């Protein structure tokens, strides 16, 4: 696959390779895509959370932490 890097990013990519932060332009692109994929995955998880809240499948923060503390106490006590 051939990809043209937008001109405004060429010097940035070149500097990353020159400073040995990445060994090649290919590695810069691969890391960029990994980060984009992670961001998209996070956005999907956030959307799922909003949908759960809308469906009434949530509890308030202090109650959630109380439950977590109790569960931790049980685990540490056993």
C-alpha positions in Angstrom: 0.0 0.0 0.0 1.4 3.4 -1.0 0.4 6.3 1.3 1.1 10.0 0.8 1.8 11.8 4.0 0.2 15.3 4.1 2.9 17.9 3.6 2.2 19.5 7.0 3.2 16.2 8.7 6.3 15.4 6.6 8.8 17.3 8.7 7.3 15.9 11.9 7.6 12.3 10.7 11.1 13.0 9.4 12.2 14.4 12.8 10.8 11.4 14.6 12.9 9.1 12.4 16.0 11.4 12.6 15.9 11.4 16.4 15.6 7.6 16.3 12.3 7.7 18.1 11.2 5.4 15.2 13.4 3.5 12.8 11.3 4.2 9.8 8.3 6.2 8.4 6.5 2.8 8.3 6.9 2.5 12.1 5.5 6.0 12.6 2.5 5.2 10.5 1.9 1.8 12.3 2.1 3.5 15.7 -0.3 6.2 14.5 -2.8 3.6 13.4 -2.5 1.7 16.7 -3.3 4.9 18.6 -6.2 5.7 16.3 -7.5 2.2 16.8 -7.2 2.5 20.6 -9.1 5.9 20.5 -11.9 4.4 18.4 -12.1 1.4 20.8 -12.3 3.8 23.7 -15.0 5.8 22.0 -17.1 2.6 21.4 -16.7 1.7 25.1 -17.8 5.2 26.2 -20.8 5.0 23.9 -21.7 1.6 25.4 -21.5 3.2 28.8 -23.9 6.0 27.8 -26.3 3.4 26.4 -26.2 1.5 29.7 -26.9 4.7 31.6 -29.8 5.5 29.3 -31.2 1.9 29.9 -31.0 2.4 33.7 -28.0 0.0 34.1 -25.9 2.2 36.3 -25.3 3.0 39.9 -24.1 6.3 41.4 -20.3 6.8 42.0 -20.3 6.7 45.8 -22.4 3.5 45.9 -20.1 1.9 43.4 -17.0 2.7 45.5 -18.7 1.4 48.6 -19.3 -1.9 46.8 -15.7 -2.1 45.6 -14.4 -1.4 49.1 -16.6 -4.1 50.6 -15.5 -6.6 47.9 -11.8 -5.7 48.5 -12.3 -6.1 52.3 -13.8 -9.6 51.7 -10.9 -10.6 49.5 -8.3 -9.3 52.0 -10.1 -10.9 54.9 -10.1 -14.4 53.4 
